[in-house]
Structures are given as C-alpha cells and as structure tokens.
C-alpha cells in the first residue's frame, strides 16, 4: 500500500481523483488534457490549497459513494475529481461539445463502497457526436 503526502494546489475533497502538476502540487483530475487526466490516485483526506493531502496510490479506498462490485471506474468528463462507470462517462462525453477526452481508469469497485485503486494511463477517446 502506497500513500503519498503532497501539497494541494486547490481545495481537494476526500475521494477526489487527483493528479500532480508539473509544479509538484495536487489538483482534481480532469479528462480535458493529458496532464490533468494522469491520475496519481484518490485523495484520502480533504485539504485546502497549500495544505498536505494524502493520496492512496494503489490500495483499497473506502468511499462514501455506492458502486456495483466489479465495475471499472473511469475519470469523469463532466466533473473534475469524479469517476464513474464507462457507460456514464462515455454518455457524459456525448453530451459535451468536446472533440474528445482522456479516459483514465481509476480503479475497480470491489464492494458497494470500496474501490481497488488501479490507475491506468490516459487514452484519448473521440467524442462520437463531434465526428
């Protein structure tokens, strides 16, 4: 189990998917760019800008949200720091005017409220409604 403590670059809530910027600060992950979609893990604690935030890099995270066991969870296209199933994320992309977005696997639901954090490399997916 790997946990890292890094300074937050913005307000972070426990449970947010986060990335580490080139300046070495933690921000909510976003599917809008390769850098922002490069998820480091899930924030364990809430933090204000400048405070330390602990990040679960590769272990079980207990969430306050409810999931279906075995569902793979991907970084949301709509809400920074959020993640959901592929169907929800891809349908969200179709509702935007983006030409595409970076899909990043955040982890897999192992119970209704536990996620096995297993971050993947971001993959660019073309928005089917923009073709």
CORHUVEN-V335081 format. One record per pair of residues at least 24 apart in sequence whose ideal C-beta (glycine too) atoms are under 10 Angstrom apart, sorted by sequence separation. I is the first residue (numbers start at 1). J is the second residue. If there is no record, write none. Layout:
# CORHUVEN-V335081
i=I j=J
i=I j=J
This chain:
# CORHUVEN-V335081
i=17 j=41
i=18 j=42
i=25 j=49
i=77 j=101
i=82 j=106
i=83 j=107
i=85 j=109
i=100 j=124
i=101 j=125
i=16 j=41
i=17 j=42
i=18 j=43
i=25 j=50
i=26 j=51
i=76 j=101
i=77 j=102
i=99 j=124
i=100 j=125
i=101 j=126
i=16 j=42
i=17 j=43
i=26 j=52
i=75 j=101
i=77 j=103
i=100 j=126
i=101 j=127
i=15 j=42
i=16 j=43
i=26 j=53
i=74 j=101
i=75 j=102
i=98 j=125
i=99 j=126
i=100 j=127
i=14 j=42
i=15 j=43
i=25 j=53
i=26 j=54
i=74 j=102
i=75 j=103
i=76 j=104
i=98 j=126
i=99 j=127
i=100 j=128
i=14 j=43
i=15 j=44
i=18 j=47
i=26 j=55
i=74 j=103
i=75 j=104
i=98 j=127
i=13 j=43
i=14 j=44
i=15 j=45
i=16 j=46
i=74 j=104
i=75 j=105
i=76 j=106
i=97 j=127
i=99 j=129
i=100 j=130
i=12 j=43
i=14 j=45
i=15 j=46
i=16 j=47
i=42 j=73
i=73 j=104
i=74 j=105
i=75 j=106
i=96 j=127
i=98 j=129
i=99 j=130
i=100 j=131
i=13 j=45
i=14 j=46
i=73 j=105
i=74 j=106
i=83 j=115
i=93 j=125
i=95 j=127
i=97 j=129
i=98 j=130
i=99 j=131
i=12 j=45
i=13 j=46
i=14 j=47
i=72 j=105
i=73 j=106
i=74 j=107
i=93 j=126
i=94 j=127
i=96 j=129
i=97 j=130
i=6 j=40
i=12 j=46
i=13 j=47
i=72 j=106
i=73 j=107
i=93 j=127
i=94 j=128
i=95 j=129
i=96 j=130
i=8 j=43
i=11 j=46
i=12 j=47
i=18 j=53
i=20 j=55
i=39 j=74
i=72 j=107
i=73 j=108
i=90 j=125
i=93 j=128
i=94 j=129
i=4 j=40
i=11 j=47
i=12 j=48
i=19 j=55
i=39 j=75
i=71 j=107
i=72 j=108
i=73 j=109
i=89 j=125
i=93 j=129
i=94 j=130
i=4 j=41
i=6 j=43
i=8 j=45
i=10 j=47
i=11 j=48
i=12 j=49
i=16 j=53
i=18 j=55
i=37 j=74
i=38 j=75
i=71 j=108
i=72 j=109
i=90 j=127
i=93 j=130
i=3 j=41
i=8 j=46
i=9 j=47
i=10 j=48
i=11 j=49
i=17 j=55
i=18 j=56
i=37 j=75
i=43 j=81
i=70 j=108
i=71 j=109
i=90 j=128
i=2 j=41
i=5 j=44
i=8 j=47
i=10 j=49
i=12 j=51
i=14 j=53
i=16 j=55
i=36 j=75
i=42 j=81
i=69 j=108
i=70 j=109
i=71 j=110
i=86 j=125
i=4 j=44
i=5 j=45
i=7 j=47
i=8 j=48
i=9 j=49
i=10 j=50
i=11 j=51
i=13 j=53
i=14 j=54
i=37 j=77
i=67 j=107
i=69 j=109
i=70 j=110
i=3 j=44
i=6 j=47
i=8 j=49
i=9 j=50
i=12 j=53
i=15 j=56
i=42 j=83
i=67 j=108
i=68 j=109
i=69 j=110
i=70 j=111
i=5 j=47
i=7 j=49
i=8 j=50
i=11 j=53
i=39 j=81
i=67 j=109
i=69 j=111
i=73 j=115
i=7 j=50
i=8 j=51
i=12 j=55
i=31 j=74
i=66 j=109
i=67 j=110
i=68 j=111
i=69 j=112
i=73 j=116
i=7 j=51
i=8 j=52
i=9 j=53
i=31 j=75
i=36 j=80
i=39 j=83
i=63 j=107
i=65 j=109
i=67 j=111
i=68 j=112
i=69 j=113
i=71 j=115
i=73 j=117
i=75 j=119
i=7 j=52
i=8 j=53
i=30 j=75
i=31 j=76
i=32 j=77
i=61 j=106
i=66 j=111
i=67 j=112
i=69 j=114
i=73 j=118
i=75 j=120
i=6 j=52
i=7 j=53
i=15 j=61
i=29 j=75
i=30 j=76
i=31 j=77
i=61 j=107
i=63 j=109
i=66 j=112
i=67 j=113
i=72 j=118
i=74 j=120
i=5 j=52
i=6 j=53
i=14 j=61
i=15 j=62
i=28 j=75
i=29 j=76
i=30 j=77
i=31 j=78
i=60 j=107
i=65 j=112
i=66 j=113
i=67 j=114
i=75 j=122
i=4 j=52
i=5 j=53
i=6 j=54
i=14 j=62
i=15 j=63
i=28 j=76
i=30 j=78
i=31 j=79
i=32 j=80
i=59 j=107
i=63 j=111
i=65 j=113
i=67 j=115
i=72 j=120
i=74 j=122
i=77 j=125
i=4 j=53
i=5 j=54
i=6 j=55
i=14 j=63
i=15 j=64
i=30 j=79
i=31 j=80
i=58 j=107
i=61 j=110
i=62 j=111
i=63 j=112
i=64 j=113
i=74 j=123
i=4 j=54
i=5 j=55
i=14 j=64
i=15 j=65
i=30 j=80
i=60 j=110
i=63 j=113
i=65 j=115
i=77 j=127
i=3 j=54
i=4 j=55
i=28 j=79
i=29 j=80
i=30 j=81
i=31 j=82
i=56 j=107
i=60 j=111
i=62 j=113
i=63 j=114
i=74 j=125
i=3 j=55
i=4 j=56
i=28 j=80
i=29 j=81
i=30 j=82
i=31 j=83
i=61 j=113
i=62 j=114
i=63 j=115
i=2 j=55
i=3 j=56
i=4 j=57
i=27 j=80
i=28 j=81
i=29 j=82
i=61 j=114
i=62 j=115
i=2 j=56
i=3 j=57
i=27 j=81
i=28 j=82
i=29 j=83
i=60 j=114
i=61 j=115
i=1 j=56
i=2 j=57
i=3 j=58
i=60 j=115
i=61 j=116
i=1 j=57
i=2 j=58
i=3 j=59
i=17 j=73
i=19 j=75
i=59 j=115
i=60 j=116
i=61 j=117
i=1 j=58
i=2 j=59
i=17 j=74
i=59 j=116
i=60 j=117
i=1 j=59
i=17 j=75
i=31 j=89
i=58 j=116
i=59 j=117
i=1 j=60
i=17 j=76
i=56 j=115
i=58 j=117
i=59 j=118
i=57 j=117
i=58 j=118
i=19 j=80
i=31 j=92
i=56 j=117
i=58 j=119
i=18 j=80
i=19 j=81
i=31 j=93
i=55 j=117
i=57 j=119
i=16 j=79
i=17 j=80
i=18 j=81
i=39 j=102
i=16 j=80
i=17 j=81
i=32 j=96
i=37 j=101
i=38 j=102
i=42 j=106
i=16 j=81
i=17 j=82
i=31 j=96
i=37 j=102
i=39 j=104
i=41 j=106
i=42 j=107
i=15 j=81
i=16 j=82
i=17 j=83
i=32 j=98
i=36 j=102
i=37 j=103
i=38 j=104
i=39 j=105
i=41 j=107
i=15 j=82
i=16 j=83
i=31 j=98
i=35 j=102
i=37 j=104
i=39 j=106
i=13 j=81
i=15 j=83
i=33 j=101
i=34 j=102
i=36 j=104
i=39 j=107
i=12 j=81
i=31 j=100
i=32 j=101
i=33 j=102
i=10 j=80
i=31 j=101
i=32 j=102
i=34 j=104
i=10 j=81
i=30 j=101
i=31 j=102
i=30 j=102
i=31 j=103
i=29 j=102
i=31 j=104
i=42 j=115
i=30 j=104
i=29 j=104
i=42 j=117
i=41 j=117
i=29 j=106
i=40 j=117
i=42 j=119
i=39 j=117
i=41 j=119
i=40 j=119
i=39 j=119
i=38 j=119
i=39 j=120
i=39 j=121
i=38 j=121
i=39 j=122
i=37 j=121
i=38 j=122
i=19 j=104
i=37 j=122
i=36 j=122
i=37 j=123
i=17 j=104
i=34 j=121
i=35 j=122
i=37 j=124
i=34 j=122
i=17 j=106
i=33 j=122
i=17 j=107
i=29 j=119
i=34 j=124
i=31 j=122
i=29 j=122
i=31 j=124
i=31 j=125
i=15 j=115
i=17 j=117
i=19 j=119
i=17 j=119
i=19 j=122
i=2 j=117
i=1 j=117
